[in-house]
Amino acid sequence: AIVTASTDGIGFSIAKRLANDGAKVMISSRKQKNV
């Protein structure tokens, strides 16, 4: 799963849940320091 805007808030929660459920997750952010 590719989750955009995933370093904070709802996007982070979705990415975390997908990973916990066994999905391979790729996260992204506009700011490199957040990744």
HTML snippet that shows the backbone in 3Dmol.js (N, CA, C, O; Angstrom):
<script src="https://3Dmol.org/build/3Dmol-min.js"></script>
<div id="view" style="width:600px;height:400px;position:relative"></div>
<script>
const pdb = `
ATOM      1  N   ALA A   1       0.848  -1.184   0.000  1.00  0.00           N
ATOM      2  CA  ALA A   1       0.000   0.000   0.000  1.00  0.00           C
ATOM      3  C   ALA A   1       0.886   1.237   0.000  1.00  0.00           C
ATOM      4  O   ALA A   1       1.882   1.304   0.720  1.00  0.00           O
ATOM      5  N   ILE A   2       0.515   2.198  -0.804  1.00  0.00           N
ATOM      6  CA  ILE A   2       1.185   3.494  -0.788  1.00  0.00           C
ATOM      7  C   ILE A   2       0.235   4.464  -0.109  1.00  0.00           C
ATOM      8  O   ILE A   2      -0.887   4.671  -0.574  1.00  0.00           O
ATOM      9  N   VAL A   3       0.682   5.061   0.991  1.00  0.00           N
ATOM     10  CA  VAL A   3      -0.155   5.987   1.743  1.00  0.00           C
ATOM     11  C   VAL A   3       0.505   7.354   1.694  1.00  0.00           C
ATOM     12  O   VAL A   3       1.617   7.524   2.195  1.00  0.00           O
ATOM     13  N   THR A   4      -0.166   8.327   1.099  1.00  0.00           N
ATOM     14  CA  THR A   4       0.386   9.677   1.017  1.00  0.00           C
ATOM     15  C   THR A   4      -0.027  10.473   2.250  1.00  0.00           C
ATOM     16  O   THR A   4      -1.015  10.157   2.913  1.00  0.00           O
ATOM     17  N   ALA A   5       0.758  11.519   2.542  1.00  0.00           N
ATOM     18  CA  ALA A   5       0.515  12.355   3.728  1.00  0.00           C
ATOM     19  C   ALA A   5       0.424  11.470   4.968  1.00  0.00           C
ATOM     20  O   ALA A   5      -0.494  11.609   5.776  1.00  0.00           O
ATOM     21  N   SER A   6       1.382  10.564   5.105  1.00  0.00           N
ATOM     22  CA  SER A   6       1.259   9.511   6.112  1.00  0.00           C
ATOM     23  C   SER A   6       2.222   9.630   7.285  1.00  0.00           C
ATOM     24  O   SER A   6       2.478   8.640   7.971  1.00  0.00           O
ATOM     25  N   THR A   7       2.752  10.802   7.524  1.00  0.00           N
ATOM     26  CA  THR A   7       3.664  10.947   8.656  1.00  0.00           C
ATOM     27  C   THR A   7       2.986  11.566   9.869  1.00  0.00           C
ATOM     28  O   THR A   7       3.627  11.788  10.897  1.00  0.00           O
ATOM     29  N   ASP A   8       1.680  11.849   9.752  1.00  0.00           N
ATOM     30  CA  ASP A   8       0.955  12.481  10.850  1.00  0.00           C
ATOM     31  C   ASP A   8      -0.549  12.261  10.667  1.00  0.00           C
ATOM     32  O   ASP A   8      -1.010  12.001   9.556  1.00  0.00           O
ATOM     33  N   GLY A   9      -1.283  12.363  11.721  1.00  0.00           N
ATOM     34  CA  GLY A   9      -2.738  12.361  11.659  1.00  0.00           C
ATOM     35  C   GLY A   9      -3.354  11.093  11.099  1.00  0.00           C
ATOM     36  O   GLY A   9      -2.891   9.984  11.364  1.00  0.00           O
ATOM     37  N   ILE A  10      -4.418  11.284  10.313  1.00  0.00           N
ATOM     38  CA  ILE A  10      -5.182  10.162   9.772  1.00  0.00           C
ATOM     39  C   ILE A  10      -4.328   9.289   8.860  1.00  0.00           C
ATOM     40  O   ILE A  10      -4.408   8.062   8.923  1.00  0.00           O
ATOM     41  N   GLY A  11      -3.512   9.912   8.015  1.00  0.00           N
ATOM     42  CA  GLY A  11      -2.655   9.146   7.114  1.00  0.00           C
ATOM     43  C   GLY A  11      -1.713   8.230   7.871  1.00  0.00           C
ATOM     44  O   GLY A  11      -1.499   7.087   7.468  1.00  0.00           O
ATOM     45  N   PHE A  12      -1.147   8.725   8.969  1.00  0.00           N
ATOM     46  CA  PHE A  12      -0.251   7.913   9.793  1.00  0.00           C
ATOM     47  C   PHE A  12      -1.011   6.745  10.414  1.00  0.00           C
ATOM     48  O   PHE A  12      -0.520   5.616  10.434  1.00  0.00           O
ATOM     49  N   SER A  13      -2.203   7.023  10.916  1.00  0.00           N
ATOM     50  CA  SER A  13      -3.006   5.964  11.533  1.00  0.00           C
ATOM     51  C   SER A  13      -3.365   4.879  10.529  1.00  0.00           C
ATOM     52  O   SER A  13      -3.324   3.691  10.852  1.00  0.00           O
ATOM     53  N   ILE A  14      -3.714   5.282   9.317  1.00  0.00           N
ATOM     54  CA  ILE A  14      -4.052   4.309   8.274  1.00  0.00           C
ATOM     55  C   ILE A  14      -2.832   3.471   7.914  1.00  0.00           C
ATOM     56  O   ILE A  14      -2.926   2.248   7.801  1.00  0.00           O
ATOM     57  N   ALA A  15      -1.683   4.129   7.734  1.00  0.00           N
ATOM     58  CA  ALA A  15      -0.457   3.407   7.392  1.00  0.00           C
ATOM     59  C   ALA A  15      -0.083   2.413   8.491  1.00  0.00           C
ATOM     60  O   ALA A  15       0.318   1.285   8.207  1.00  0.00           O
ATOM     61  N   LYS A  16      -0.216   2.838   9.733  1.00  0.00           N
ATOM     62  CA  LYS A  16       0.119   1.972  10.867  1.00  0.00           C
ATOM     63  C   LYS A  16      -0.816   0.760  10.914  1.00  0.00           C
ATOM     64  O   LYS A  16      -0.368  -0.361  11.150  1.00  0.00           O
ATOM     65  N   ARG A  17      -2.086   0.981  10.695  1.00  0.00           N
ATOM     66  CA  ARG A  17      -3.062  -0.118  10.717  1.00  0.00           C
ATOM     67  C   ARG A  17      -2.798  -1.112   9.596  1.00  0.00           C
ATOM     68  O   ARG A  17      -2.838  -2.324   9.810  1.00  0.00           O
ATOM     69  N   LEU A  18      -2.528  -0.596   8.400  1.00  0.00           N
ATOM     70  CA  LEU A  18      -2.227  -1.480   7.275  1.00  0.00           C
ATOM     71  C   LEU A  18      -0.994  -2.332   7.570  1.00  0.00           C
ATOM     72  O   LEU A  18      -0.981  -3.531   7.292  1.00  0.00           O
ATOM     73  N   ALA A  19       0.042  -1.705   8.136  1.00  0.00           N
ATOM     74  CA  ALA A  19       1.265  -2.439   8.472  1.00  0.00           C
ATOM     75  C   ALA A  19       0.986  -3.500   9.536  1.00  0.00           C
ATOM     76  O   ALA A  19       1.485  -4.622   9.446  1.00  0.00           O
ATOM     77  N   ASN A  20       0.195  -3.143  10.535  1.00  0.00           N
ATOM     78  CA  ASN A  20      -0.157  -4.104  11.586  1.00  0.00           C
ATOM     79  C   ASN A  20      -0.953  -5.276  11.034  1.00  0.00           C
ATOM     80  O   ASN A  20      -0.877  -6.387  11.559  1.00  0.00           O
ATOM     81  N   ASP A  21      -1.714  -5.028   9.978  1.00  0.00           N
ATOM     82  CA  ASP A  21      -2.504  -6.088   9.353  1.00  0.00           C
ATOM     83  C   ASP A  21      -1.698  -6.905   8.350  1.00  0.00           C
ATOM     84  O   ASP A  21      -2.236  -7.808   7.710  1.00  0.00           O
ATOM     85  N   GLY A  22      -0.404  -6.593   8.209  1.00  0.00           N
ATOM     86  CA  GLY A  22       0.470  -7.396   7.370  1.00  0.00           C
ATOM     87  C   GLY A  22       0.767  -6.838   5.992  1.00  0.00           C
ATOM     88  O   GLY A  22       1.470  -7.476   5.209  1.00  0.00           O
ATOM     89  N   ALA A  23       0.247  -5.661   5.681  1.00  0.00           N
ATOM     90  CA  ALA A  23       0.505  -5.069   4.364  1.00  0.00           C
ATOM     91  C   ALA A  23       1.913  -4.491   4.311  1.00  0.00           C
ATOM     92  O   ALA A  23       2.451  -4.044   5.324  1.00  0.00           O
ATOM     93  N   LYS A  24       2.498  -4.504   3.131  1.00  0.00           N
ATOM     94  CA  LYS A  24       3.751  -3.794   2.902  1.00  0.00           C
ATOM     95  C   LYS A  24       3.366  -2.349   2.624  1.00  0.00           C
ATOM     96  O   LYS A  24       2.597  -2.076   1.702  1.00  0.00           O
ATOM     97  N   VAL A  25       3.897  -1.425   3.414  1.00  0.00           N
ATOM     98  CA  VAL A  25       3.455  -0.032   3.359  1.00  0.00           C
ATOM     99  C   VAL A  25       4.606   0.880   2.962  1.00  0.00           C
ATOM    100  O   VAL A  25       5.723   0.751   3.461  1.00  0.00           O
ATOM    101  N   MET A  26       4.312   1.801   2.057  1.00  0.00           N
ATOM    102  CA  MET A  26       5.255   2.852   1.692  1.00  0.00           C
ATOM    103  C   MET A  26       4.604   4.178   2.069  1.00  0.00           C
ATOM    104  O   MET A  26       3.487   4.474   1.644  1.00  0.00           O
ATOM    105  N   ILE A  27       5.309   4.970   2.869  1.00  0.00           N
ATOM    106  CA  ILE A  27       4.762   6.252   3.296  1.00  0.00           C
ATOM    107  C   ILE A  27       5.450   7.388   2.553  1.00  0.00           C
ATOM    108  O   ILE A  27       6.539   7.223   2.003  1.00  0.00           O
ATOM    109  N   SER A  28       4.798   8.537   2.548  1.00  0.00           N
ATOM    110  CA  SER A  28       5.392   9.699   1.885  1.00  0.00           C
ATOM    111  C   SER A  28       5.018  10.970   2.628  1.00  0.00           C
ATOM    112  O   SER A  28       4.038  11.022   3.372  1.00  0.00           O
ATOM    113  N   SER A  29       5.830  11.989   2.402  1.00  0.00           N
ATOM    114  CA  SER A  29       5.598  13.298   2.994  1.00  0.00           C
ATOM    115  C   SER A  29       6.218  14.346   2.095  1.00  0.00           C
ATOM    116  O   SER A  29       7.157  14.054   1.355  1.00  0.00           O
ATOM    117  N   ARG A  30       5.706  15.560   2.151  1.00  0.00           N
ATOM    118  CA  ARG A  30       6.299  16.646   1.373  1.00  0.00           C
ATOM    119  C   ARG A  30       7.653  17.057   1.949  1.00  0.00           C
ATOM    120  O   ARG A  30       8.509  17.568   1.226  1.00  0.00           O
ATOM    121  N   LYS A  31       7.847  16.833   3.252  1.00  0.00           N
ATOM    122  CA  LYS A  31       9.089  17.228   3.914  1.00  0.00           C
ATOM    123  C   LYS A  31       9.913  15.987   4.246  1.00  0.00           C
ATOM    124  O   LYS A  31       9.431  15.065   4.904  1.00  0.00           O
ATOM    125  N   GLN A  32      11.155  15.976   3.783  1.00  0.00           N
ATOM    126  CA  GLN A  32      12.018  14.813   3.985  1.00  0.00           C
ATOM    127  C   GLN A  32      12.239  14.525   5.463  1.00  0.00           C
ATOM    128  O   GLN A  32      12.340  13.360   5.847  1.00  0.00           O
ATOM    129  N   LYS A  33      12.317  15.552   6.300  1.00  0.00           N
ATOM    130  CA  LYS A  33      12.586  15.333   7.723  1.00  0.00           C
ATOM    131  C   LYS A  33      11.474  14.554   8.424  1.00  0.00           C
ATOM    132  O   LYS A  33      11.698  13.985   9.492  1.00  0.00           O
ATOM    133  N   ASN A  34      10.275  14.523   7.833  1.00  0.00           N
ATOM    134  CA  ASN A  34       9.156  13.808   8.442  1.00  0.00           C
ATOM    135  C   ASN A  34       9.147  12.319   8.138  1.00  0.00           C
ATOM    136  O   ASN A  34       8.454  11.549   8.804  1.00  0.00           O
ATOM    137  N   VAL A  35       9.915  11.910   7.132  1.00  0.00           N
ATOM    138  CA  VAL A  35       9.869  10.506   6.720  1.00  0.00           C
ATOM    139  C   VAL A  35      10.842   9.681   7.529  1.00  0.00           C
ATOM    140  O   VAL A  35      10.946   8.472   7.324  1.00  0.00           O
TER     141      VAL A  35
END
`;
const viewer = $3Dmol.createViewer("view");
viewer.addModel(pdb, "pdb");
viewer.setStyle({}, {cartoon: {color: "spectrum"}});
viewer.zoomTo();
viewer.render();
</script>
